[in-house]
Amino acid sequence: MKFIQYRIGDIVQLKKKHPCGSQEWEVLQLGSDLRIKCRGCEHIAMIERPKFIRNTKKILNRDMNEKLDVIARKDDEPE
Ligand SMILES: [Zn+2]
């Protein structure tokens, strides 16, 4: 079965805009909290994984974006 996992270096478009106007974040570190960097202003933030998954609109560097719902169920599987 195919599924998507977040990877370090992924560029993710979130539903919520950062105050700087950017919706794009780069994944810096994975875990139960993810460390992400705003591509607009380089602000670094920690975000809980479930919240991040809920807020993810697209992973911009993948071509399987229509399968995003699969992430929520499969993302916790070990690599
Ligand atoms: Zn920003």
N, CA, C, O and the ligand as a Tripos MOL2 file, in Angstrom:
@<TRIPOS>MOLECULE
protein
  317   315    80     0     0
PROTEIN
NO_CHARGES

@<TRIPOS>ATOM
      1 N           0.8440   -1.2040    0.0000 N.3       1 MET1
      2 CA          0.0000    0.0000    0.0000 C.3       1 MET1
      3 C           0.8770    1.2520    0.0000 C.2       1 MET1
      4 O           1.8560    1.3430    0.7410 O.2       1 MET1
      5 N           0.5130    2.1960   -0.8300 N.am      2 LYS2
      6 CA          1.2880    3.4340   -0.9030 C.3       2 LYS2
      7 C           0.8230    4.4380    0.1350 C.2       2 LYS2
      8 O          -0.3750    4.5640    0.3890 O.2       2 LYS2
      9 N           1.7490    5.1410    0.7270 N.am      3 PHE3
     10 CA          1.3840    6.2260    1.6190 C.3       3 PHE3
     11 C           2.5250    7.2330    1.6630 C.2       3 PHE3
     12 O           3.6480    6.9540    1.2440 O.2       3 PHE3
     13 N           2.2040    8.3990    2.1770 N.am      4 ILE4
     14 CA          3.1950    9.4660    2.2380 C.3       4 ILE4
     15 C           3.6200    9.6620    3.6850 C.2       4 ILE4
     16 O           2.7870    9.6500    4.5910 O.2       4 ILE4
     17 N           4.8920    9.8390    3.8930 N.am      5 GLN5
     18 CA          5.3740   10.2620    5.2000 C.3       5 GLN5
     19 C           6.0300   11.6160    5.0370 C.2       5 GLN5
     20 O           6.5930   11.9330    3.9890 O.2       5 GLN5
     21 N           5.9500   12.3970    6.0760 N.am      6 TYR6
     22 CA          6.7230   13.6320    6.0600 C.3       6 TYR6
     23 C           8.1900   13.2810    6.1210 C.2       6 TYR6
     24 O           8.5970   12.3300    6.7890 O.2       6 TYR6
     25 N           8.9720   14.0640    5.4160 N.am      7 ARG7
     26 CA         10.4190   13.8820    5.4540 C.3       7 ARG7
     27 C          11.0660   15.2310    5.7170 C.2       7 ARG7
     28 O          10.5090   16.2840    5.4100 O.2       7 ARG7
     29 N          12.2420   15.1680    6.2850 N.am      8 ILE8
     30 CA         12.9940   16.4010    6.4830 C.3       8 ILE8
     31 C          13.2580   17.0270    5.1180 C.2       8 ILE8
     32 O          13.6710   16.3530    4.1750 O.2       8 ILE8
     33 N          13.0130   18.3120    5.0370 N.am      9 GLY9
     34 CA         13.2120   19.0170    3.7680 C.3       9 GLY9
     35 C          11.9330   19.1780    2.9620 C.2       9 GLY9
     36 O          11.9190   19.8950    1.9610 O.2       9 GLY9
     37 N          10.8490   18.5130    3.3890 N.am     10 ASP10
     38 CA          9.5770   18.6960    2.6890 C.3      10 ASP10
     39 C           9.1280   20.1540    2.7830 C.2      10 ASP10
     40 O           9.3170   20.8130    3.8050 O.2      10 ASP10
     41 N           8.5400   20.6330    1.7140 N.am     11 ILE11
     42 CA          7.9410   21.9620    1.7070 C.3      11 ILE11
     43 C           6.4370   21.7680    1.7640 C.2      11 ILE11
     44 O           5.8270   21.2220    0.8440 O.2      11 ILE11
     45 N           5.8480   22.2270    2.8660 N.am     12 VAL12
     46 CA          4.4380   21.9540    3.1160 C.3      12 VAL12
     47 C           3.6410   23.2510    3.0850 C.2      12 VAL12
     48 O           4.0260   24.2470    3.6960 O.2      12 VAL12
     49 N           2.5370   23.2230    2.3720 N.am     13 GLN13
     50 CA          1.6350   24.3680    2.3670 C.3      13 GLN13
     51 C           0.5580   24.1330    3.4180 C.2      13 GLN13
     52 O          -0.1720   23.1440    3.3520 O.2      13 GLN13
     53 N           0.4580   25.0360    4.3830 N.am     14 LEU14
     54 CA         -0.5380   24.9180    5.4470 C.3      14 LEU14
     55 C          -1.7780   25.7450    5.1140 C.2      14 LEU14
     56 O          -1.7290   26.6890    4.3260 O.2      14 LEU14
     57 N          -2.8990   25.3570    5.7450 N.am     15 LYS15
     58 CA         -4.1460   26.0900    5.5180 C.3      15 LYS15
     59 C          -4.0820   27.4790    6.1310 C.2      15 LYS15
     60 O          -4.6480   28.4410    5.6100 O.2      15 LYS15
     61 N          -3.3640   27.5570    7.2690 N.am     16 LYS16
     62 CA         -3.2730   28.8240    7.9790 C.3      16 LYS16
     63 C          -2.0910   29.6240    7.4770 C.2      16 LYS16
     64 O          -1.0060   29.0790    7.2740 O.2      16 LYS16
     65 N          -2.2940   30.8980    7.2790 N.am     17 LYS17
     66 CA         -1.1920   31.7640    6.8720 C.3      17 LYS17
     67 C          -0.3840   32.2250    8.0740 C.2      17 LYS17
     68 O          -0.9400   32.5280    9.1300 O.2      17 LYS17
     69 N           0.9130   32.2750    7.9060 N.am     18 HIS18
     70 CA          1.7600   32.9080    8.9120 C.3      18 HIS18
     71 C           1.5390   34.4180    8.8220 C.2      18 HIS18
     72 O           1.1980   34.9300    7.7560 O.2      18 HIS18
     73 N           1.7310   35.1400    9.9420 N.am     19 PRO19
     74 CA          1.5300   36.5980    9.8880 C.3      19 PRO19
     75 C           2.3350   37.2940    8.7850 C.2      19 PRO19
     76 O           1.9430   38.3670    8.3260 O.2      19 PRO19
     77 N           3.4390   36.7090    8.3590 N.am     20 CYS20
     78 CA          4.2300   37.3380    7.2930 C.3      20 CYS20
     79 C           3.5850   37.1530    5.9270 C.2      20 CYS20
     80 O           4.0320   37.7530    4.9500 O.2      20 CYS20
     81 N           2.5290   36.3230    5.8430 N.am     21 GLY21
     82 CA          1.8220   36.1510    4.5770 C.3      21 GLY21
     83 C           2.1340   34.8470    3.8670 C.2      21 GLY21
     84 O           1.4660   34.4910    2.8960 O.2      21 GLY21
     85 N           3.1440   34.1310    4.3430 N.am     22 SER22
     86 CA          3.5260   32.8840    3.6860 C.3      22 SER22
     87 C           2.7160   31.7170    4.2370 C.2      22 SER22
     88 O           2.3730   31.6950    5.4190 O.2      22 SER22
     89 N           2.4160   30.7600    3.3890 N.am     23 GLN23
     90 CA          1.7520   29.5300    3.8340 C.3      23 GLN23
     91 C           2.6870   28.3380    3.7100 C.2      23 GLN23
     92 O           2.2930   27.2040    3.9810 O.2      23 GLN23
     93 N           3.9150   28.5900    3.3040 N.am     24 GLU24
     94 CA          4.8270   27.4920    3.0210 C.3      24 GLU24
     95 C           5.8600   27.3340    4.1270 C.2      24 GLU24
     96 O           6.4950   28.2940    4.5640 O.2      24 GLU24
     97 N           6.0020   26.0960    4.5580 N.am     25 TRP25
     98 CA          6.9250   25.7850    5.6500 C.3      25 TRP25
     99 C           7.8070   24.6340    5.2420 C.2      25 TRP25
    100 O           7.3800   23.7240    4.5320 O.2      25 TRP25
    101 N           9.0380   24.6810    5.6980 N.am     26 GLU26
    102 CA          9.9740   23.6040    5.4320 C.3      26 GLU26
    103 C          10.1190   22.7530    6.6940 C.2      26 GLU26
    104 O          10.2830   23.2880    7.7900 O.2      26 GLU26
    105 N          10.0600   21.4440    6.5400 N.am     27 VAL27
    106 CA         10.2000   20.5420    7.6870 C.3      27 VAL27
    107 C          11.6780   20.4070    8.0290 C.2      27 VAL27
    108 O          12.4870   19.9990    7.1950 O.2      27 VAL27
    109 N          12.0220   20.7590    9.2760 N.am     28 LEU28
    110 CA         13.4160   20.6820    9.7110 C.3      28 LEU28
    111 C          13.6820   19.4570   10.5620 C.2      28 LEU28
    112 O          14.7770   18.8940   10.5380 O.2      28 LEU28
    113 N          12.6660   19.0460   11.3200 N.am     29 GLN29
    114 CA         12.8700   17.9470   12.2620 C.3      29 GLN29
    115 C          11.5480   17.2480   12.4810 C.2      29 GLN29
    116 O          10.5070   17.8950   12.5990 O.2      29 GLN29
    117 N          11.5870   15.9190   12.5370 N.am     30 LEU30
    118 CA         10.3750   15.1310   12.7330 C.3      30 LEU30
    119 C          10.2970   14.6420   14.1670 C.2      30 LEU30
    120 O          11.2890   14.6710   14.8970 O.2      30 LEU30
    121 N           9.1210   14.1960   14.5680 N.am     31 GLY31
    122 CA          8.9320   13.6890   15.9240 C.3      31 GLY31
    123 C           7.4920   13.8910   16.3190 C.2      31 GLY31
    124 O           6.6440   14.1520   15.4660 O.2      31 GLY31
    125 N           7.2020   13.7720   17.6060 N.am     32 SER32
    126 CA          5.8210   14.0120   18.0420 C.3      32 SER32
    127 C           5.5000   15.5000   17.8960 C.2      32 SER32
    128 O           4.3490   15.8770   17.6770 O.2      32 SER32
    129 N           6.5200   16.3310   18.0170 N.am     33 ASP33
    130 CA          6.4380   17.7240   17.5820 C.3      33 ASP33
    131 C           7.3660   17.8930   16.3900 C.2      33 ASP33
    132 O           8.4780   17.3650   16.3740 O.2      33 ASP33
    133 N           6.9040   18.6250   15.4040 N.am     34 LEU34
    134 CA          7.7540   18.8730   14.2490 C.3      34 LEU34
    135 C           8.3390   20.2700   14.3430 C.2      34 LEU34
    136 O           7.6830   21.2070   14.7980 O.2      34 LEU34
    137 N           9.5800   20.3930   13.9050 N.am     35 ARG35
    138 CA         10.1760   21.7150   13.8190 C.3      35 ARG35
    139 C          10.0820   22.1570   12.3660 C.2      35 ARG35
    140 O          10.5350   21.4610   11.4570 O.2      35 ARG35
    141 N           9.4870   23.3190   12.1670 N.am     36 ILE36
    142 CA          9.2540   23.8020   10.8100 C.3      36 ILE36
    143 C           9.7270   25.2460   10.6880 C.2      36 ILE36
    144 O           9.7340   26.0070   11.6550 O.2      36 ILE36
    145 N          10.1220   25.5930    9.4690 N.am     37 LYS37
    146 CA         10.6210   26.9420    9.2100 C.3      37 LYS37
    147 C           9.7650   27.6090    8.1480 C.2      37 LYS37
    148 O           9.5260   27.0520    7.0770 O.2      37 LYS37
    149 N           9.3160   28.7970    8.4600 N.am     38 CYS38
    150 CA          8.5310   29.5740    7.5040 C.3      38 CYS38
    151 C           9.4180   29.9760    6.3390 C.2      38 CYS38
    152 O          10.5310   30.4640    6.5360 O.2      38 CYS38
    153 N           8.9250   29.7700    5.1290 N.am     39 ARG39
    154 CA          9.7190   30.1220    3.9470 C.3      39 ARG39
    155 C           9.6220   31.6110    3.6260 C.2      39 ARG39
    156 O          10.3710   32.1250    2.7960 O.2      39 ARG39
    157 N           8.6940   32.2960    4.2890 N.am     40 GLY40
    158 CA          8.5740   33.7300    4.0460 C.3      40 GLY40
    159 C           9.5700   34.5210    4.8800 C.2      40 GLY40
    160 O          10.3180   35.3510    4.3620 O.2      40 GLY40
    161 N           9.5660   34.2470    6.1890 N.am     41 CYS41
    162 CA         10.3650   35.0790    7.0900 C.3      41 CYS41
    163 C          11.4080   34.2780    7.8620 C.2      41 CYS41
    164 O          12.1060   34.8350    8.7090 O.2      41 CYS41
    165 N          11.5260   32.9700    7.5810 N.am     42 GLU42
    166 CA         12.5150   32.1140    8.2280 C.3      42 GLU42
    167 C          12.2530   31.8980    9.7120 C.2      42 GLU42
    168 O          13.1330   31.4280   10.4340 O.2      42 GLU42
    169 N          11.0590   32.2340   10.1730 N.am     43 HIS43
    170 CA         10.6840   31.9700   11.5580 C.3      43 HIS43
    171 C          10.6280   30.4560   11.7700 C.2      43 HIS43
    172 O          10.0860   29.7220   10.9430 O.2      43 HIS43
    173 N          11.1990   30.0020   12.8940 N.am     44 ILE44
    174 CA         11.1720   28.5740   13.2020 C.3      44 ILE44
    175 C          10.1590   28.3140   14.3080 C.2      44 ILE44
    176 O          10.1400   29.0160   15.3190 O.2      44 ILE44
    177 N           9.3170   27.3040   14.1130 N.am     45 ALA45
    178 CA          8.2610   27.0090   15.0770 C.3      45 ALA45
    179 C           8.2150   25.5140   15.3440 C.2      45 ALA45
    180 O           8.6220   24.7030   14.5120 O.2      45 ALA45
    181 N           7.7090   25.1670   16.5260 N.am     46 MET46
    182 CA          7.4080   23.7720   16.8380 C.3      46 MET46
    183 C           5.8960   23.6090   16.7220 C.2      46 MET46
    184 O           5.1370   24.4820   17.1430 O.2      46 MET46
    185 N           5.4760   22.5180   16.1650 N.am     47 ILE47
    186 CA          4.0400   22.2720   16.0310 C.3      47 ILE47
    187 C           3.7650   20.8060   16.3150 C.2      47 ILE47
    188 O           4.5030   19.9280   15.8670 O.2      47 ILE47
    189 N           2.7030   20.5470   17.0590 N.am     48 GLU48
    190 CA          2.3400   19.1610   17.3600 C.3      48 GLU48
    191 C           1.9610   18.4550   16.0660 C.2      48 GLU48
    192 O           1.3150   19.0290   15.1890 O.2      48 GLU48
    193 N           2.3740   17.2060   15.9690 N.am     49 ARG49
    194 CA          2.1390   16.4530   14.7460 C.3      49 ARG49
    195 C           0.6600   16.4120   14.3220 C.2      49 ARG49
    196 O           0.3650   16.6620   13.1530 O.2      49 ARG49
    197 N          -0.2830   16.1050   15.2370 N.am     50 PRO50
    198 CA         -1.6920   16.0490   14.7900 C.3      50 PRO50
    199 C          -2.1860   17.3820   14.2330 C.2      50 PRO50
    200 O          -2.9640   17.4280   13.2800 O.2      50 PRO50
    201 N          -1.7120   18.4670   14.8540 N.am     51 LYS51
    202 CA         -2.0980   19.7890   14.4040 C.3      51 LYS51
    203 C          -1.4990   20.0860   13.0190 C.2      51 LYS51
    204 O          -2.1500   20.6570   12.1440 O.2      51 LYS51
    205 N          -0.2780   19.6880   12.8620 N.am     52 PHE52
    206 CA          0.4030   19.8860   11.5790 C.3      52 PHE52
    207 C          -0.3020   19.1150   10.4720 C.2      52 PHE52
    208 O          -0.5140   19.6300    9.3740 O.2      52 PHE52
    209 N          -0.6650   17.8580   10.7820 N.am     53 ILE53
    210 CA         -1.3610   17.0320    9.7890 C.3      53 ILE53
    211 C          -2.6950   17.6650    9.4120 C.2      53 ILE53
    212 O          -3.0570   17.7320    8.2380 O.2      53 ILE53
    213 N          -3.4250   18.1300   10.4380 N.am     54 ARG54
    214 CA         -4.7270   18.7550   10.1610 C.3      54 ARG54
    215 C          -4.5820   19.9980    9.3020 C.2      54 ARG54
    216 O          -5.4350   20.2900    8.4640 O.2      54 ARG54
    217 N          -3.4950   20.7270    9.5170 N.am     55 ASN55
    218 CA         -3.3190   21.9950    8.8200 C.3      55 ASN55
    219 C          -2.6550   21.8730    7.4610 C.2      55 ASN55
    220 O          -2.5840   22.8450    6.7100 O.2      55 ASN55
    221 N          -2.1730   20.6940    7.1480 N.am     56 THR56
    222 CA         -1.4810   20.5160    5.8790 C.3      56 THR56
    223 C          -2.4690   20.5510    4.7120 C.2      56 THR56
    224 O          -3.4680   19.8320    4.6920 O.2      56 THR56
    225 N          -2.1580   21.3990    3.7550 N.am     57 LYS57
    226 CA         -2.9870   21.4630    2.5650 C.3      57 LYS57
    227 C          -2.3230   20.6500    1.4570 C.2      57 LYS57
    228 O          -2.9660   19.8530    0.7750 O.2      57 LYS57
    229 N          -1.0510   20.8690    1.3000 N.am     58 LYS58
    230 CA         -0.2940   20.2000    0.2430 C.3      58 LYS58
    231 C           1.1390   20.0100    0.6830 C.2      58 LYS58
    232 O           1.6810   20.8100    1.4460 O.2      58 LYS58
    233 N           1.7370   18.9620    0.2050 N.am     59 ILE59
    234 CA          3.1870   18.8710    0.2800 C.3      59 ILE59
    235 C           3.6920   19.2310   -1.1160 C.2      59 ILE59
    236 O           3.4720   18.5000   -2.0810 O.2      59 ILE59
    237 N           4.3690   20.3710   -1.1990 N.am     60 LEU60
    238 CA          4.6280   20.9650   -2.5080 C.3      60 LEU60
    239 C           5.6800   20.2120   -3.3030 C.2      60 LEU60
    240 O           5.7100   20.2990   -4.5310 O.2      60 LEU60
    241 N           6.5370   19.4770   -2.6230 N.am     61 ASN61
    242 CA          7.5730   18.7630   -3.3630 C.3      61 ASN61
    243 C           7.1930   17.3090   -3.6400 C.2      61 ASN61
    244 O           8.0680   16.4900   -3.9200 O.2      61 ASN61
    245 N           5.9240   16.9800   -3.5670 N.am     62 ARG62
    246 CA          5.4550   15.6270   -3.9130 C.3      62 ARG62
    247 C           4.4190   15.7390   -5.0180 C.2      62 ARG62
    248 O           3.8620   16.8090   -5.2650 O.2      62 ARG62
    249 N           4.1720   14.6170   -5.6750 N.am     63 ASP63
    250 CA          3.1420   14.6460   -6.7050 C.3      63 ASP63
    251 C           1.9540   13.7740   -6.3220 C.2      63 ASP63
    252 O           1.1870   13.3540   -7.1880 O.2      63 ASP63
    253 N           1.7950   13.4990   -5.0220 N.am     64 MET64
    254 CA          0.6870   12.6470   -4.5740 C.3      64 MET64
    255 C          -0.2170   13.4010   -3.6220 C.2      64 MET64
    256 O          -0.7290   12.8320   -2.6580 O.2      64 MET64
    257 N          -0.4120   14.6700   -3.8890 N.am     65 ASN65
    258 CA         -1.0920   15.5060   -2.9090 C.3      65 ASN65
    259 C          -2.5550   15.1370   -2.6760 C.2      65 ASN65
    260 O          -3.1360   15.4800   -1.6460 O.2      65 ASN65
    261 N          -3.1310   14.4510   -3.6240 N.am     66 GLU66
    262 CA         -4.5320   14.0730   -3.4360 C.3      66 GLU66
    263 C          -4.6750   12.9870   -2.3750 C.2      66 GLU66
    264 O          -5.7880   12.6770   -1.9500 O.2      66 GLU66
    265 N          -3.5780   12.4200   -1.9540 N.am     67 LYS67
    266 CA         -3.6190   11.3180   -0.9860 C.3      67 LYS67
    267 C          -3.3510   11.7970    0.4410 C.2      67 LYS67
    268 O          -3.0050   10.9990    1.3120 O.2      67 LYS67
    269 N          -3.5090   13.0740    0.6740 N.am     68 LEU68
    270 CA         -3.1070   13.6280    1.9610 C.3      68 LEU68
    271 C          -3.8280   12.9930    3.1460 C.2      68 LEU68
    272 O          -3.2620   12.9010    4.2350 O.2      68 LEU68
    273 N          -5.0550   12.5590    2.9480 N.am     69 ASP69
    274 CA         -5.7790   11.9410    4.0680 C.3      69 ASP69
    275 C          -5.0680   10.6830    4.5440 C.2      69 ASP69
    276 O          -5.1910   10.2820    5.7020 O.2      69 ASP69
    277 N          -4.3320   10.0730    3.6420 N.am     70 VAL70
    278 CA         -3.6120    8.8460    4.0030 C.3      70 VAL70
    279 C          -2.5230    9.1400    5.0240 C.2      70 VAL70
    280 O          -2.2030    8.2980    5.8620 O.2      70 VAL70
    281 N          -1.9570   10.3360    4.9480 N.am     71 ILE71
    282 CA         -0.8920   10.7100    5.8790 C.3      71 ILE71
    283 C          -1.3670   10.5540    7.3160 C.2      71 ILE71
    284 O          -0.6580   10.0110    8.1630 O.2      71 ILE71
    285 N          -2.5510   11.0290    7.5720 N.am     72 ALA72
    286 CA         -3.0480   11.0670    8.9390 C.3      72 ALA72
    287 C          -3.1270    9.6680    9.5370 C.2      72 ALA72
    288 O          -2.9300    9.4850   10.7390 O.2      72 ALA72
    289 N          -3.4100    8.7100    8.7140 N.am     73 ARG73
    290 CA         -3.5210    7.3530    9.2470 C.3      73 ARG73
    291 C          -2.1870    6.6270    9.2710 C.2      73 ARG73
    292 O          -1.9650    5.7560   10.1120 O.2      73 ARG73
    293 N          -1.3050    6.9780    8.3590 N.am     74 LYS74
    294 CA         -0.1110    6.1640    8.1530 C.3      74 LYS74
    295 C           1.1750    6.8210    8.6350 C.2      74 LYS74
    296 O           2.2310    6.1880    8.6480 O.2      74 LYS74
    297 N           1.0910    8.0760    9.0270 N.am     75 ASP75
    298 CA          2.3230    8.8200    9.2650 C.3      75 ASP75
    299 C           3.1420    8.2930   10.4340 C.2      75 ASP75
    300 O           4.3440    8.5470   10.5120 O.2      75 ASP75
    301 N           2.5110    7.5680   11.3370 N.am     76 ASP76
    302 CA          3.2310    7.1190   12.5300 C.3      76 ASP76
    303 C           3.9690    5.8020   12.3360 C.2      76 ASP76
    304 O           4.6480    5.3290   13.2480 O.2      76 ASP76
    305 N           3.8410    5.2100   11.1600 N.am     77 GLU77
    306 CA          4.5740    3.9800   10.9330 C.3      77 GLU77
    307 C           6.0650    4.2620   10.8580 C.2      77 GLU77
    308 O           6.4820    5.2800   10.3050 O.2      77 GLU77
    309 N           6.8530    3.3820   11.4030 N.am     78 PRO78
    310 CA          8.3070    3.6180   11.3580 C.3      78 PRO78
    311 C           8.8290    3.5300    9.9310 C.2      78 PRO78
    312 O           8.2440    2.8500    9.0870 O.2      78 PRO78
    313 N           9.9120    4.2080    9.6740 N.am     79 GLU79
    314 CA         10.5000    4.2220    8.3410 C.3      79 GLU79
    315 C          11.0960    2.8550    8.0180 C.2      79 GLU79
    316 O          11.6420    2.6610    6.9320 O.2      79 GLU79
    317 ZN          6.5580   33.8180    8.2350 Zn       80 ZN80
@<TRIPOS>BOND
     1     1     2 1
     2     2     3 1
     3     3     4 2
     4     3     5 am
     5     5     6 1
     6     6     7 1
     7     7     8 2
     8     7     9 am
     9     9    10 1
    10    10    11 1
    11    11    12 2
    12    11    13 am
    13    13    14 1
    14    14    15 1
    15    15    16 2
    16    15    17 am
    17    17    18 1
    18    18    19 1
    19    19    20 2
    20    19    21 am
    21    21    22 1
    22    22    23 1
    23    23    24 2
    24    23    25 am
    25    25    26 1
    26    26    27 1
    27    27    28 2
    28    27    29 am
    29    29    30 1
    30    30    31 1
    31    31    32 2
    32    31    33 am
    33    33    34 1
    34    34    35 1
    35    35    36 2
    36    35    37 am
    37    37    38 1
    38    38    39 1
    39    39    40 2
    40    39    41 am
    41    41    42 1
    42    42    43 1
    43    43    44 2
    44    43    45 am
    45    45    46 1
    46    46    47 1
    47    47    48 2
    48    47    49 am
    49    49    50 1
    50    50    51 1
    51    51    52 2
    52    51    53 am
    53    53    54 1
    54    54    55 1
    55    55    56 2
    56    55    57 am
    57    57    58 1
    58    58    59 1
    59    59    60 2
    60    59    61 am
    61    61    62 1
    62    62    63 1
    63    63    64 2
    64    63    65 am
    65    65    66 1
    66    66    67 1
    67    67    68 2
    68    67    69 am
    69    69    70 1
    70    70    71 1
    71    71    72 2
    72    71    73 am
    73    73    74 1
    74    74    75 1
    75    75    76 2
    76    75    77 am
    77    77    78 1
    78    78    79 1
    79    79    80 2
    80    79    81 am
    81    81    82 1
    82    82    83 1
    83    83    84 2
    84    83    85 am
    85    85    86 1
    86    86    87 1
    87    87    88 2
    88    87    89 am
    89    89    90 1
    90    90    91 1
    91    91    92 2
    92    91    93 am
    93    93    94 1
    94    94    95 1
    95    95    96 2
    96    95    97 am
    97    97    98 1
    98    98    99 1
    99    99   100 2
   100    99   101 am
   101   101   102 1
   102   102   103 1
   103   103   104 2
   104   103   105 am
   105   105   106 1
   106   106   107 1
   107   107   108 2
   108   107   109 am
   109   109   110 1
   110   110   111 1
   111   111   112 2
   112   111   113 am
   113   113   114 1
   114   114   115 1
   115   115   116 2
   116   115   117 am
   117   117   118 1
   118   118   119 1
   119   119   120 2
   120   119   121 am
   121   121   122 1
   122   122   123 1
   123   123   124 2
   124   123   125 am
   125   125   126 1
   126   126   127 1
   127   127   128 2
   128   127   129 am
   129   129   130 1
   130   130   131 1
   131   131   132 2
   132   131   133 am
   133   133   134 1
   134   134   135 1
   135   135   136 2
   136   135   137 am
   137   137   138 1
   138   138   139 1
   139   139   140 2
   140   139   141 am
   141   141   142 1
   142   142   143 1
   143   143   144 2
   144   143   145 am
   145   145   146 1
   146   146   147 1
   147   147   148 2
   148   147   149 am
   149   149   150 1
   150   150   151 1
   151   151   152 2
   152   151   153 am
   153   153   154 1
   154   154   155 1
   155   155   156 2
   156   155   157 am
   157   157   158 1
   158   158   159 1
   159   159   160 2
   160   159   161 am
   161   161   162 1
   162   162   163 1
   163   163   164 2
   164   163   165 am
   165   165   166 1
   166   166   167 1
   167   167   168 2
   168   167   169 am
   169   169   170 1
   170   170   171 1
   171   171   172 2
   172   171   173 am
   173   173   174 1
   174   174   175 1
   175   175   176 2
   176   175   177 am
   177   177   178 1
   178   178   179 1
   179   179   180 2
   180   179   181 am
   181   181   182 1
   182   182   183 1
   183   183   184 2
   184   183   185 am
   185   185   186 1
   186   186   187 1
   187   187   188 2
   188   187   189 am
   189   189   190 1
   190   190   191 1
   191   191   192 2
   192   191   193 am
   193   193   194 1
   194   194   195 1
   195   195   196 2
   196   195   197 am
   197   197   198 1
   198   198   199 1
   199   199   200 2
   200   199   201 am
   201   201   202 1
   202   202   203 1
   203   203   204 2
   204   203   205 am
   205   205   206 1
   206   206   207 1
   207   207   208 2
   208   207   209 am
   209   209   210 1
   210   210   211 1
   211   211   212 2
   212   211   213 am
   213   213   214 1
   214   214   215 1
   215   215   216 2
   216   215   217 am
   217   217   218 1
   218   218   219 1
   219   219   220 2
   220   219   221 am
   221   221   222 1
   222   222   223 1
   223   223   224 2
   224   223   225 am
   225   225   226 1
   226   226   227 1
   227   227   228 2
   228   227   229 am
   229   229   230 1
   230   230   231 1
   231   231   232 2
   232   231   233 am
   233   233   234 1
   234   234   235 1
   235   235   236 2
   236   235   237 am
   237   237   238 1
   238   238   239 1
   239   239   240 2
   240   239   241 am
   241   241   242 1
   242   242   243 1
   243   243   244 2
   244   243   245 am
   245   245   246 1
   246   246   247 1
   247   247   248 2
   248   247   249 am
   249   249   250 1
   250   250   251 1
   251   251   252 2
   252   251   253 am
   253   253   254 1
   254   254   255 1
   255   255   256 2
   256   255   257 am
   257   257   258 1
   258   258   259 1
   259   259   260 2
   260   259   261 am
   261   261   262 1
   262   262   263 1
   263   263   264 2
   264   263   265 am
   265   265   266 1
   266   266   267 1
   267   267   268 2
   268   267   269 am
   269   269   270 1
   270   270   271 1
   271   271   272 2
   272   271   273 am
   273   273   274 1
   274   274   275 1
   275   275   276 2
   276   275   277 am
   277   277   278 1
   278   278   279 1
   279   279   280 2
   280   279   281 am
   281   281   282 1
   282   282   283 1
   283   283   284 2
   284   283   285 am
   285   285   286 1
   286   286   287 1
   287   287   288 2
   288   287   289 am
   289   289   290 1
   290   290   291 1
   291   291   292 2
   292   291   293 am
   293   293   294 1
   294   294   295 1
   295   295   296 2
   296   295   297 am
   297   297   298 1
   298   298   299 1
   299   299   300 2
   300   299   301 am
   301   301   302 1
   302   302   303 1
   303   303   304 2
   304   303   305 am
   305   305   306 1
   306   306   307 1
   307   307   308 2
   308   307   309 am
   309   309   310 1
   310   310   311 1
   311   311   312 2
   312   311   313 am
   313   313   314 1
   314   314   315 1
   315   315   316 2
@<TRIPOS>SUBSTRUCTURE
     1 MET1         2 RESIDUE 1 A MET
     2 LYS2         6 RESIDUE 1 A LYS
     3 PHE3        10 RESIDUE 1 A PHE
     4 ILE4        14 RESIDUE 1 A ILE
     5 GLN5        18 RESIDUE 1 A GLN
     6 TYR6        22 RESIDUE 1 A TYR
     7 ARG7        26 RESIDUE 1 A ARG
     8 ILE8        30 RESIDUE 1 A ILE
     9 GLY9        34 RESIDUE 1 A GLY
    10 ASP10       38 RESIDUE 1 A ASP
    11 ILE11       42 RESIDUE 1 A ILE
    12 VAL12       46 RESIDUE 1 A VAL
    13 GLN13       50 RESIDUE 1 A GLN
    14 LEU14       54 RESIDUE 1 A LEU
    15 LYS15       58 RESIDUE 1 A LYS
    16 LYS16       62 RESIDUE 1 A LYS
    17 LYS17       66 RESIDUE 1 A LYS
    18 HIS18       70 RESIDUE 1 A HIS
    19 PRO19       74 RESIDUE 1 A PRO
    20 CYS20       78 RESIDUE 1 A CYS
    21 GLY21       82 RESIDUE 1 A GLY
    22 SER22       86 RESIDUE 1 A SER
    23 GLN23       90 RESIDUE 1 A GLN
    24 GLU24       94 RESIDUE 1 A GLU
    25 TRP25       98 RESIDUE 1 A TRP
    26 GLU26      102 RESIDUE 1 A GLU
    27 VAL27      106 RESIDUE 1 A VAL
    28 LEU28      110 RESIDUE 1 A LEU
    29 GLN29      114 RESIDUE 1 A GLN
    30 LEU30      118 RESIDUE 1 A LEU
    31 GLY31      122 RESIDUE 1 A GLY
    32 SER32      126 RESIDUE 1 A SER
    33 ASP33      130 RESIDUE 1 A ASP
    34 LEU34      134 RESIDUE 1 A LEU
    35 ARG35      138 RESIDUE 1 A ARG
    36 ILE36      142 RESIDUE 1 A ILE
    37 LYS37      146 RESIDUE 1 A LYS
    38 CYS38      150 RESIDUE 1 A CYS
    39 ARG39      154 RESIDUE 1 A ARG
    40 GLY40      158 RESIDUE 1 A GLY
    41 CYS41      162 RESIDUE 1 A CYS
    42 GLU42      166 RESIDUE 1 A GLU
    43 HIS43      170 RESIDUE 1 A HIS
    44 ILE44      174 RESIDUE 1 A ILE
    45 ALA45      178 RESIDUE 1 A ALA
    46 MET46      182 RESIDUE 1 A MET
    47 ILE47      186 RESIDUE 1 A ILE
    48 GLU48      190 RESIDUE 1 A GLU
    49 ARG49      194 RESIDUE 1 A ARG
    50 PRO50      198 RESIDUE 1 A PRO
    51 LYS51      202 RESIDUE 1 A LYS
    52 PHE52      206 RESIDUE 1 A PHE
    53 ILE53      210 RESIDUE 1 A ILE
    54 ARG54      214 RESIDUE 1 A ARG
    55 ASN55      218 RESIDUE 1 A ASN
    56 THR56      222 RESIDUE 1 A THR
    57 LYS57      226 RESIDUE 1 A LYS
    58 LYS58      230 RESIDUE 1 A LYS
    59 ILE59      234 RESIDUE 1 A ILE
    60 LEU60      238 RESIDUE 1 A LEU
    61 ASN61      242 RESIDUE 1 A ASN
    62 ARG62      246 RESIDUE 1 A ARG
    63 ASP63      250 RESIDUE 1 A ASP
    64 MET64      254 RESIDUE 1 A MET
    65 ASN65      258 RESIDUE 1 A ASN
    66 GLU66      262 RESIDUE 1 A GLU
    67 LYS67      266 RESIDUE 1 A LYS
    68 LEU68      270 RESIDUE 1 A LEU
    69 ASP69      274 RESIDUE 1 A ASP
    70 VAL70      278 RESIDUE 1 A VAL
    71 ILE71      282 RESIDUE 1 A ILE
    72 ALA72      286 RESIDUE 1 A ALA
    73 ARG73      290 RESIDUE 1 A ARG
    74 LYS74      294 RESIDUE 1 A LYS
    75 ASP75      298 RESIDUE 1 A ASP
    76 ASP76      302 RESIDUE 1 A ASP
    77 GLU77      306 RESIDUE 1 A GLU
    78 PRO78      310 RESIDUE 1 A PRO
    79 GLU79      314 RESIDUE 1 A GLU
    80 ZN80       317 GROUP 0 **** ****
